[in-house]
């Protein structure tokens, strides 16, 4: 089955140090507000490209919402 986006480690996945990726960010950190806000956006309606479901050869793209959160 073809994947649309690259798959990363889930935030709740256990790790060596710290036990979870979520433990790096406090509950009151601004990054959580950014995460929630970007999840509410309709990126295709905002003009972001590469939001269609057409698959091409090569590595799958990174999910656009994740890239926006990093920016």
C-alpha positions as CSV (number, residue, x, y, z in Angstrom):
1,X,0.0,0.0,0.0
2,X,1.4,3.4,-0.9
3,X,2.0,5.9,1.8
4,X,1.0,9.6,1.3
5,X,3.4,11.0,3.9
6,X,6.5,9.9,5.7
7,X,5.8,8.2,8.9
8,X,7.6,9.3,12.1
9,X,7.6,8.1,15.7
10,X,4.3,8.7,17.5
11,X,4.6,11.3,20.3
12,X,3.4,8.8,22.9
13,X,5.9,6.1,21.8
14,X,8.2,5.1,24.6
15,X,11.9,6.0,24.3
16,X,15.1,5.6,26.3
17,X,15.4,9.3,27.5
18,X,13.0,10.7,28.4
19,X,10.3,8.0,28.6
20,X,8.0,9.9,26.1
21,X,8.6,12.6,23.5
22,X,5.7,14.5,25.1
23,X,7.8,14.8,28.3
24,X,10.1,17.3,26.5
25,X,7.3,19.9,26.3
26,X,5.4,21.2,29.4
27,X,1.6,21.3,29.4
28,X,1.7,25.2,29.3
29,X,4.3,25.6,26.6
30,X,3.3,27.8,23.6
31,X,4.2,25.1,21.2
32,X,1.1,23.2,22.2
33,X,-1.1,26.1,21.2
34,X,0.7,26.3,17.8
35,X,0.1,22.5,17.4
36,X,-3.6,22.9,18.1
37,X,-4.0,25.9,15.9
38,X,-2.3,24.4,12.8
39,X,-4.4,21.3,13.2
40,X,-7.6,23.5,12.7
41,X,-6.4,25.0,9.4
42,X,-7.6,23.9,6.0
43,X,-4.2,24.1,4.3
44,X,-5.6,23.4,0.8
45,X,-8.0,26.3,1.1
46,X,-5.1,28.5,2.2
47,X,-3.3,27.8,-1.0
48,X,-0.7,25.2,0.2
49,X,0.4,23.0,-2.7
50,X,0.9,19.2,-2.5
51,X,-2.3,18.7,-0.6
52,X,-4.0,16.5,-3.3
53,X,-4.1,12.7,-3.0
54,X,-2.1,12.0,-6.1
55,X,0.8,9.7,-5.5
56,X,4.1,9.8,-7.5
57,X,7.3,7.8,-7.5
58,X,9.9,8.4,-4.9
59,X,9.8,9.2,-1.2
60,X,6.6,10.5,0.2
61,X,6.4,14.1,1.1
62,X,6.4,15.3,4.7
63,X,2.9,16.3,5.9
64,X,2.4,20.0,5.3
65,X,0.9,20.6,8.7
66,X,4.1,19.3,10.3
67,X,6.3,21.5,8.2
68,X,4.2,24.5,9.1
69,X,4.5,23.7,12.8
70,X,8.2,23.6,12.5
71,X,8.3,27.0,10.7
